Amino acid sequence: MDGDHQGPELRRDAIRARLDRGAPLSLVDAARDFGVSVDTVRRDLKALEAEGRARYIRGGALPVARPVRPTLERLAITDAMAERLAAAALPLIEDGMVIALDGGTSVLALAQRLPSLPGALVVTPSPAVALACLAGGIPTRILGGRLSEAGAIAVGSDTVEAFANVAVDIAFLGACGLDADFGLSADDADEAHTKRAMIAASHRAVVLADSAKIGRRARHRVVGCDALRILVTDADARATATLAETGMEILNA
């Protein structure tokens, strides 16, 4: 007999919260944690699957990661957190560097903060970032391709090949999700390829991610955490502990 005293609604709320953090859920572990039978948890997971909140698999469930809003929508809103992340990342940049800048609100905020860097070169797949750097008087190269609707960056084989022919000192990337086990992830598969090419071309890869992205697994894995050098985030030390264990340096915004 079940030893659960929460009731099904409270228990399912707790399961939803676990899945919303982006981690898979084990039937056996959840049954133990909630003091209920495996069959009870299985019914919970199937109910959550019907809601579109989980994907039931044998032995447990996988979270259903909801894509973030398209970049063009997010650019229309002043984002104080993006400004904080950008300010914390800015000291990593020096004149003379080849700097790869991804798309997204945090990376755009960084581009808008860049000082005059006459000896630098910015390479980017993002038209918005390219225009911001051009307005700042920074030598800029935009890498072409089909524009992704989600992130408003160039994607496709031409973009990936172009990054393979550039020696980048430091790359700054946005994140849809960052998890110690799954790594950096993106909502769009083509954007994941572009990000992967940026990282492969760079000496150092820096991720700008607010606390909501930490522990989240978006649909498409970009790289493991061992390919990332620095994380700039507002998340606290407890939330980033497992990421720090992978060797990533954590910079607090």
C-alpha positions as CSV (number, residue, x, y, z in Angstrom):
1,M,0.0,0.0,0.0
2,D,1.2,3.5,-0.8
3,G,2.7,5.6,2.0
4,D,2.1,8.8,0.3
5,H,0.4,11.5,2.3
6,Q,0.5,14.3,-0.3
7,G,-2.3,13.2,-2.6
8,P,-2.1,12.8,-6.3
9,E,-2.3,16.6,-7.2
10,L,0.5,17.6,-4.9
11,R,2.6,14.7,-6.0
12,R,2.1,15.5,-9.7
13,D,2.9,19.1,-9.0
14,A,6.2,18.0,-7.5
15,I,6.9,15.7,-10.5
16,R,6.1,18.6,-12.9
17,A,8.6,20.7,-11.1
18,R,11.3,18.1,-11.4
19,L,10.6,17.6,-15.1
20,D,10.5,21.4,-15.7
21,R,14.1,21.5,-14.5
22,G,14.9,19.4,-17.5
23,A,16.1,16.2,-15.9
24,P,14.7,12.7,-16.8
25,L,12.7,11.0,-14.0
26,S,13.1,7.4,-13.0
27,L,10.0,5.4,-11.9
28,V,11.9,3.6,-9.2
29,D,13.5,6.7,-7.8
30,A,10.3,8.7,-7.8
31,A,8.4,5.9,-6.1
32,R,11.0,5.8,-3.4
33,D,11.1,9.5,-2.9
34,F,7.3,9.9,-2.7
35,G,6.6,6.7,-0.7
36,V,4.3,5.3,-3.3
37,S,4.2,2.3,-5.6
38,V,5.9,2.2,-9.1
39,D,2.4,1.7,-10.6
40,T,1.2,4.9,-8.9
41,V,4.1,6.9,-10.4
42,R,3.5,5.3,-13.8
43,R,-0.1,6.6,-13.7
44,D,1.1,10.0,-12.7
45,L,3.5,10.1,-15.6
46,K,0.9,9.0,-18.1
47,A,-1.4,11.7,-16.9
48,L,1.3,14.2,-17.3
49,E,2.0,12.9,-20.8
50,A,-1.6,13.5,-21.6
51,E,-1.1,17.1,-20.5
52,G,1.9,17.5,-22.7
53,R,4.2,17.9,-19.7
54,A,6.2,14.7,-20.1
55,R,7.2,12.0,-22.5
56,Y,6.6,8.6,-20.9
57,I,9.3,5.9,-21.6
58,R,9.9,2.5,-20.1
59,G,11.3,3.0,-16.6
60,G,10.4,6.7,-16.3
61,A,9.8,9.9,-18.3
62,L,11.7,12.5,-20.2
63,P,10.9,16.2,-19.8
64,V,9.2,18.0,-22.7
65,A,11.3,21.1,-23.1
66,R,9.2,24.1,-24.3
67,P,11.1,26.2,-26.8
68,V,11.8,29.8,-25.7
69,R,10.1,32.6,-27.5
70,P,11.6,33.6,-30.9
71,T,14.5,36.1,-30.7
72,L,12.6,38.8,-32.6
73,E,9.9,38.8,-29.9
74,R,12.4,38.9,-27.1
75,L,14.4,41.7,-28.7
76,A,11.3,43.9,-28.4
77,I,11.4,43.7,-24.6
78,T,14.0,45.4,-22.4
79,D,15.8,42.6,-20.7
80,A,17.6,43.6,-17.5
81,M,19.1,40.2,-17.0
82,A,20.6,40.2,-20.5
83,E,22.3,43.5,-19.5
84,R,23.7,42.0,-16.3
85,L,25.1,39.0,-18.2
86,A,26.6,41.3,-20.8
87,A,28.3,43.5,-18.2
88,A,29.8,40.5,-16.5
89,A,31.2,39.1,-19.8
90,L,32.6,42.4,-21.1
91,P,36.0,42.2,-19.3
92,L,36.8,39.0,-21.1
93,I,37.2,41.0,-24.4
94,E,40.4,42.7,-25.5
95,D,41.3,44.7,-28.6
96,G,43.0,42.5,-31.2
97,M,40.9,39.5,-30.6
98,V,38.8,37.6,-33.2
99,I,35.5,37.4,-31.4
100,A,32.6,35.2,-32.4
101,L,29.2,36.4,-31.3
102,D,26.1,34.2,-31.4
103,G,22.5,35.5,-31.5
104,G,20.1,36.1,-28.7
105,T,19.3,38.9,-26.3
106,S,22.3,38.5,-24.0
107,V,24.9,38.3,-26.8
108,L,23.2,41.3,-28.5
109,A,23.4,43.3,-25.2
110,L,27.1,42.4,-25.1
111,A,27.6,43.6,-28.7
112,Q,25.9,46.9,-27.9
113,R,28.3,47.4,-24.9
114,L,31.5,46.8,-26.8
115,P,33.9,49.7,-26.8
116,S,35.9,50.8,-29.9
117,L,38.0,47.8,-30.9
118,P,39.8,48.9,-34.1
119,G,42.2,45.9,-34.0
120,A,39.5,43.3,-33.3
121,L,37.3,41.4,-35.7
122,V,33.8,40.2,-34.9
123,V,32.4,37.3,-36.8
124,T,28.7,36.5,-36.3
125,P,25.8,34.7,-37.9
126,S,23.4,37.3,-36.4
127,P,22.3,40.4,-38.5
128,A,21.3,42.2,-35.3
129,V,24.6,41.6,-33.7
130,A,26.5,42.6,-36.9
131,L,24.6,45.9,-37.1
132,A,25.3,46.6,-33.4
133,C,29.1,46.0,-33.9
134,L,29.1,48.0,-37.1
135,A,27.5,50.9,-35.3
136,G,30.2,50.7,-32.7
137,G,32.9,51.0,-35.3
138,I,34.2,47.5,-34.9
139,P,35.4,45.5,-37.9
140,T,32.7,43.0,-38.5
141,R,32.1,40.0,-40.7
142,I,28.7,38.5,-41.0
143,L,28.5,34.8,-42.0
144,G,25.6,34.1,-44.3
145,G,23.0,31.4,-44.7
146,R,19.4,30.8,-44.2
147,L,18.0,32.8,-41.2
148,S,16.6,30.7,-38.4
149,E,13.2,31.8,-37.3
150,A,13.8,30.9,-33.7
151,G,17.2,32.6,-33.1
152,A,17.4,34.9,-36.1
153,I,20.9,33.6,-36.9
154,A,22.3,32.2,-40.1
155,V,22.2,28.4,-40.2
156,G,23.1,25.7,-42.7
157,S,26.2,24.2,-44.4
158,D,27.5,27.6,-45.7
159,T,27.5,29.0,-42.2
160,V,29.2,26.0,-40.7
161,E,31.8,25.9,-43.4
162,A,32.5,29.6,-42.9
163,F,33.2,29.2,-39.2
164,A,35.6,26.3,-40.0
165,N,37.8,28.8,-41.9
166,V,38.1,31.3,-39.1
167,A,40.5,31.2,-36.1
168,V,38.5,32.6,-33.2
169,D,40.0,33.7,-29.9
170,I,36.8,33.7,-27.9
171,A,33.2,32.8,-28.7
172,F,30.1,34.0,-26.8
173,L,27.0,31.9,-27.0
174,G,23.5,32.1,-25.8
175,A,21.8,29.0,-24.4
176,C,18.4,27.5,-24.5
177,G,19.6,25.0,-21.9
178,L,22.8,24.1,-20.0
179,D,23.0,20.9,-18.0
180,A,26.0,19.2,-16.5
181,D,25.2,15.8,-18.0
182,F,23.6,16.9,-21.3
183,G,25.7,20.0,-22.0
184,L,24.8,23.0,-23.9
185,S,21.5,22.6,-25.9
186,A,19.4,24.5,-28.4
187,D,15.7,24.4,-29.4
188,D,16.5,24.3,-33.1
189,A,18.7,21.6,-34.7
190,D,20.2,23.9,-37.3
191,E,21.1,26.5,-34.7
192,A,22.8,23.7,-32.7
193,H,25.0,23.0,-35.7
194,T,25.9,26.7,-36.0
195,K,26.8,26.9,-32.3
196,R,28.8,23.8,-32.5
197,A,30.8,25.2,-35.4
198,M,31.5,28.4,-33.5
199,I,32.8,26.4,-30.5
200,A,35.0,24.2,-32.7
201,A,36.5,27.3,-34.3
202,S,37.3,29.0,-31.0
203,H,40.1,28.9,-28.4
204,R,37.7,29.7,-25.6
205,A,33.9,29.3,-25.5
206,V,31.8,31.4,-23.1
207,V,28.1,30.7,-22.4
208,L,25.8,33.5,-21.2
209,A,22.8,31.9,-19.5
210,D,20.5,33.1,-16.8
211,S,19.3,30.9,-14.0
212,A,16.2,29.7,-15.8
213,K,18.5,27.9,-18.4
214,I,20.6,26.1,-15.8
215,G,19.7,22.5,-15.5
216,R,17.4,22.7,-18.5
217,R,17.7,20.3,-21.5
218,A,16.5,21.8,-24.7
219,R,15.8,19.5,-27.7
220,H,19.1,19.4,-29.4
221,R,22.5,18.9,-27.8
222,V,25.2,21.3,-29.0
223,V,28.3,20.1,-27.1
224,G,29.2,18.6,-23.7
225,C,30.4,20.9,-20.9
226,D,34.0,19.8,-21.4
227,A,34.0,21.9,-24.6
228,L,33.0,25.0,-22.7
229,R,35.4,27.2,-20.8
230,I,33.3,29.8,-19.0
231,L,29.7,30.3,-17.8
232,V,28.4,33.8,-17.1
233,T,25.2,33.5,-15.1
234,D,23.1,34.9,-12.3
235,A,22.5,31.4,-10.8
236,D,23.8,30.8,-7.3
237,A,26.6,28.4,-6.4
238,R,24.3,25.6,-5.5
239,A,22.7,25.7,-8.9
240,T,26.0,25.7,-10.7
241,A,27.9,23.3,-8.5
242,T,27.6,20.4,-11.0
243,L,28.7,22.6,-13.8
244,A,31.7,23.8,-11.9
245,E,32.7,20.1,-11.4
246,T,32.9,19.7,-15.2
247,G,35.8,22.2,-15.2
248,M,33.8,25.3,-16.3
249,E,34.8,28.6,-14.7
250,I,31.7,30.4,-13.3
251,L,31.4,34.2,-13.5
252,N,28.6,35.7,-11.5
253,A,26.5,38.4,-13.0
